């Protein structure tokens, strides 16, 4: 194997050049350079703090800030040359800064280590990512609330065990999705609080003898506070694990939504029509319209779950403080961010364009004796013990199966064969409309309750900062 030149930012102790394979194997610049904005912002704040406490001259500070801003522009124009020999985003930017402004660039690293630098960059990056993800969740929640309002009266079968259970409204079903995603939003907001503390100033592991003003640096970077312990600041990645866990739950919810969209768009259900732009065709079967977007969302939950396990495993045996293992935190974290953002964006655009087939939903609700529980409740209100009422209705359902008729299609005389307490008002109970209208308590499926819940959902969204 050939050797490569030793990294001059740390190579003074070494007498032998780094092996070329080892240099490539240990380099992270191919993936961590996406944090260049956060790295530059952190360095600018660090330089200003050093100048404030007198460790860095004002002239050097101005040169560093100006040089870093020029480097950021270089990167964004695509003119920056990234080098694997310089290992990571931090050393690439620092080396370019020194090249541009000379010795002042070498003074930037005073009072910090790559350990606290990378920990700060990751927190800044993840804070930005959570904000962007929350924006997409809000877009999806808004679409769900609007669609639920429009579909508050649309009756569909509610399922347990994927068997027809009781009638519900489509708007009510959509608001169930809303509640799941609302909790996901709140989980990420809570996670952000623990992300938003600053490791910078912890240095390698023990802090530094320089008179750093960590509170001032935190203020410049909009952190809530500096990390309280230098060992913990540079070594733990529990904030990334927490984000991955919240993302895995979020993706599980999206996967459940996707599964229902796949089922509902099939010929067997035919409850909804997905816009063509979210589907693909078959290379051999011209009639096919495949729900590729929901299927991909359903499939991508596996990679996010895998990233959570990877991060948990990464941390499980590490002694304090920093270890090179932690270089492996970035790729699963970055891919989790990209995957979650992509899936949310897809659904935020798909849901408002969803076309429900109301007639098909209604016809499906008329199958499977969806109002059988309503008849049992009717008898219970007449004084029949519920377990006896349950048995009576079970016999009526068996008659319906034998004669291929729903309960509402039987005559009053037929129904009275099962209980003399049944009167003509039973047909109000057995109708789908009557069934859903009766469930008007908080959280129920009655159309008026759904409209009220959708209004409350929109109000909650409007109050978000």
RODO-930745 format. One line per 4 residues: number of its first residue (from 0); their letters; for each residue x, y, z of C-alpha. Coordinates in steps of 0.05 Angstrom, whole numbers. Layout:
# RODO-930745
NUM) a) X:Y:Z  ...
***
This chain:
# RODO-930745
0) xxxx) 0:0:0  24:70:-15  29:125:38  -2:193:38
4) xxxx) 23:256:70  9:262:145  -46:312:162  -8:375:182
8) xxxx) -63:396:231  -42:340:278  18:305:248  74:335:290
12) xxxx) 78:275:337  83:225:279  146:200:244  110:159:192
16) xxxx) 60:181:140  -11:155:143  -25:95:99  -67:115:39
20) xxxx) -120:63:54  -123:84:127  -131:157:107  -189:139:62
24) xxxx) -218:91:113  -218:142:169  -239:202:128  -310:229:137
28) xxxx) -309:289:91  -350:254:37  -411:255:83  -398:305:138
32) xxxx) -386:363:90  -461:373:89  -450:407:157  -407:462:127
36) xxxx) -457:517:144  -461:495:216  -385:487:220  -374:557:193
40) xxxx) -426:588:238  -396:554:298  -326:578:280  -350:649:270
44) xxxx) -383:649:339  -320:618:370  -276:671:338  -320:728:362
48) xxxx) -321:699:432  -244:693:432  -239:766:412  -289:787:465
52) xxxx) -247:754:521  -181:780:493  -152:714:469  -156:735:396
56) xxxx) -141:804:368  -197:843:335  -158:844:270  -149:768:271
60) xxxx) -223:760:288  -245:804:229  -199:766:182  -225:699:206
64) xxxx) -298:719:199  -287:749:131  -247:688:108  -300:639:133
68) xxxx) -356:678:98  -316:676:34  -305:601:42  -380:591:52
72) xxxx) -392:628:-13  -340:585:-48  -374:522:-24  -443:546:-46
76) xxxx) -416:564:-115  -386:494:-121  -315:522:-125  -288:491:-61
80) xxxx) -241:431:-67  -254:379:-14  -195:334:6  -200:266:38
84) xxxx) -128:276:63  -155:330:109  -204:279:138  -266:319:152
88) xxxx) -306:382:141  -272:418:199  -201:408:175  -219:423:103
92) xxxx) -248:490:121  -193:507:171  -138:490:121  -171:533:68
96) xxxx) -179:590:118  -105:588:135  -89:586:61  -130:649:51
100) xxxx) -112:691:112  -47:661:139  -29:653:212  -95:683:237
104) xxxx) -129:621:210  -85:577:254  -108:616:316  -181:599:305
108) xxxx) -174:531:338  -150:561:404  -191:535:462  -229:481:424
112) xxxx) -220:411:398  -250:374:340  -287:335:393  -329:394:418
116) xxxx) -329:424:348  -362:363:315  -410:354:373  -432:426:364
120) xxxx) -438:420:289  -482:358:295  -528:393:345  -533:454:300
124) xxxx) -548:410:240  -599:368:276  -633:430:305  -641:457:234
128) xxxx) -665:388:210  -718:383:264  -744:452:246  -749:432:173
132) xxxx) -783:365:190  -833:400:236  -850:447:178  -867:386:135
136) xxxx) -908:354:191  -947:419:197  -961:418:123  -986:347:126
140) xxxx) -1028:362:188  -1059:422:154  -1078:379:94  -1109:326:139
144) xxxx) -1150:377:177  -1176:408:114  -1194:341:82  -1227:318:147
148) xxxx) -1272:379:146  -1294:365:74  -1306:291:90  -1341:299:158
152) xxxx) -1405:268:131  -1373:214:88  -1391:146:116  -1343:88:111
156) xxxx) -1334:22:148  -1290:23:209  -1248:-39:217  -1219:-83:271
160) xxxx) -1178:-143:250  -1190:-114:180  -1262:-138:187  -1321:-90:183
164) xxxx) -1335:-68:255  -1376:-4:259  -1390:54:212  -1347:115:219
168) xxxx) -1337:178:178  -1278:186:133  -1264:253:166  -1260:218:233
172) xxxx) -1210:168:205  -1167:224:177  -1167:259:245  -1140:194:276
176) xxxx) -1080:203:230  -1077:276:252  -1072:257:325  -1016:208:312
180) xxxx) -975:259:273  -990:313:324  -956:270:377  -898:260:330
184) xxxx) -892:336:322  -893:345:397  -841:290:407  -793:326:360
188) xxxx) -805:393:393  -788:361:460  -727:326:430  -703:394:403
192) xxxx) -698:420:474  -644:368:490  -610:379:423  -605:453:436
196) xxxx) -548:454:486  -477:473:466  -415:429:472  -367:483:447
200) xxxx) -317:500:501  -313:430:528  -251:422:484  -224:351:479
204) xxxx) -257:326:543  -235:368:604  -252:439:585  -197:490:573
208) xxxx) -153:537:612  -170:595:567  -221:645:596  -276:626:548
212) xxxx) -345:657:554  -387:596:536  -452:631:552  -436:686:501
216) xxxx) -419:633:447  -484:597:463  -522:663:455  -489:676:387
220) xxxx) -510:607:363  -580:609:394  -566:552:441  -607:551:505
224) xxxx) -544:539:547  -475:507:546  -470:433:563  -459:427:638
228) xxxx) -404:373:636  -346:372:588  -339:296:587  -413:286:572
232) xxxx) -412:343:521  -363:311:474  -379:237:484  -453:224:483
236) xxxx) -499:221:423  -563:207:461  -595:268:428  -585:235:360
240) xxxx) -612:169:387  -673:205:414  -684:238:346  -677:171:312
244) xxxx) -728:140:360  -778:196:349  -766:188:274  -778:113:278
248) xxxx) -845:125:312  -863:178:261  -844:132:203  -886:77:235
252) xxxx) -946:123:233  -932:142:161  -925:68:144  -994:53:175
256) xxxx) -1023:110:133  -988:83:72  -1015:13:83  -1086:40:85
260) xxxx) -1076:81:23  -1049:19:-13  -1109:-21:9  -1160:33:-5
264) xxxx) -1134:46:-75  -1138:-28:-94  -1196:-54:-136  -1219:-96:-77
268) xxxx) -1231:-34:-34  -1235:22:-85  -1245:75:-31  -1197:128:-58
272) xxxx) -1164:148:-123  -1091:169:-118  -1070:224:-167  -1033:196:-226
276) xxxx) -971:237:-210  -961:196:-147  -966:129:-183  -932:89:-237
280) xxxx) -953:37:-288  -931:-33:-305  -882:-51:-360  -925:-111:-379
284) xxxx) -996:-100:-352  -1026:-38:-384  -1085:-33:-336  -1041:-25:-274
288) xxxx) -1036:38:-232  -987:23:-177  -987:63:-111  -912:70:-111
292) xxxx) -907:130:-65  -945:99:-7  -909:33:-19  -841:67:-15
296) xxxx) -861:104:48  -883:38:78  -817:7:59  -772:63:83
300) xxxx) -792:53:155  -744:-6:155  -682:36:142  -701:87:196
304) xxxx) -712:31:246  -644:4:226  -611:71:237  -640:74:307
308) xxxx) -611:6:324  -544:27:292  -540:88:336  -560:51:399
312) xxxx) -507:-2:384  -455:51:368  -460:81:438  -472:20:481
316) xxxx) -400:2:499  -363:68:493  -322:90:553  -318:165:567
320) xxxx) -300:208:532  -296:215:456  -279:154:413  -271:148:337
324) xxxx) -333:103:338  -373:167:339  -354:182:267  -406:129:251
328) xxxx) -462:171:280  -468:216:219  -489:172:161  -548:140:198
332) xxxx) -568:207:225  -564:242:158  -602:187:122  -656:188:176
336) xxxx) -665:263:165  -667:255:89  -716:196:92  -764:228:141
340) xxxx) -764:294:103  -776:259:37  -833:216:63  -867:275:97
344) xxxx) -861:318:35  -892:263:-8  -951:255:39  -960:330:50
348) xxxx) -970:337:-25  -1010:272:-35  -1062:278:20  -1095:343:-2
352) xxxx) -1099:314:-73  -1132:250:-50  -1199:235:-84  -1247:195:-39
356) xxxx) -1299:151:-72  -1356:165:-25  -1406:119:-58  -1360:59:-53
360) xxxx) -1344:74:19  -1419:78:35  -1433:12:0  -1377:-22:37
364) xxxx) -1404:3:103  -1471:-31:86  -1436:-98:84  -1413:-136:145
368) xxxx) -1470:-118:193  -1436:-54:215  -1494:-32:259  -1500:-97:298
372) xxxx) -1470:-64:360  -1521:-8:353  -1577:-59:358  -1545:-90:420
376) xxxx) -1540:-21:452  -1613:-8:433  -1635:-71:470  -1591:-54:529
380) xxxx) -1625:14:535  -1691:-24:537  -1667:-61:599  -1637:-124:567
384) xxxx) -1570:-143:600  -1516:-128:549  -1491:-200:546  -1562:-223:531
388) xxxx) -1570:-168:480  -1504:-190:448  -1531:-261:440  -1597:-237:412
392) xxxx) -1563:-195:359  -1515:-252:342  -1576:-294:324  -1604:-238:282
396) xxxx) -1537:-232:245  -1537:-307:232  -1606:-299:200  -1578:-242:158
400) xxxx) -1520:-286:135  -1567:-342:116  -1613:-296:77  -1559:-249:50
404) xxxx) -1590:-187:81  -1565:-134:128  -1603:-121:193  -1632:-56:167
408) xxxx) -1662:-95:108  -1704:-141:153  -1776:-125:169  -1798:-104:238
412) xxxx) -1835:-170:247  -1772:-209:231  -1731:-169:281  -1784:-178:335
416) xxxx) -1775:-253:329  -1710:-242:365  -1738:-194:418  -1808:-166:429
420) xxxx) -1776:-103:456  -1756:-82:386  -1800:-25:360  -1804:14:295
424) xxxx) -1753:65:321  -1700:11:314  -1691:30:241  -1663:98:262
428) xxxx) -1611:59:301  -1596:9:246  -1584:62:192  -1512:81:179
432) xxxx) -1529:155:186  -1563:143:252  -1506:101:277  -1452:153:265
436) xxxx) -1496:211:287  -1507:177:355  -1432:178:370  -1429:252:384
440) xxxx) -1388:251:448  -1318:281:450  -1274:240:404  -1333:208:369
444) xxxx) -1347:198:296  -1410:239:289  -1404:290:233  -1416:350:278
448) xxxx) -1363:324:326  -1315:313:268  -1325:384:244  -1314:410:314
452) xxxx) -1251:368:322  -1225:391:254  -1237:463:274  -1198:452:338
456) xxxx) -1142:419:298  -1137:480:252  -1137:526:312  -1081:487:344
460) xxxx) -1040:492:281  -1053:567:277  -1026:577:347  -960:543:333
464) x) -900:590:333
***
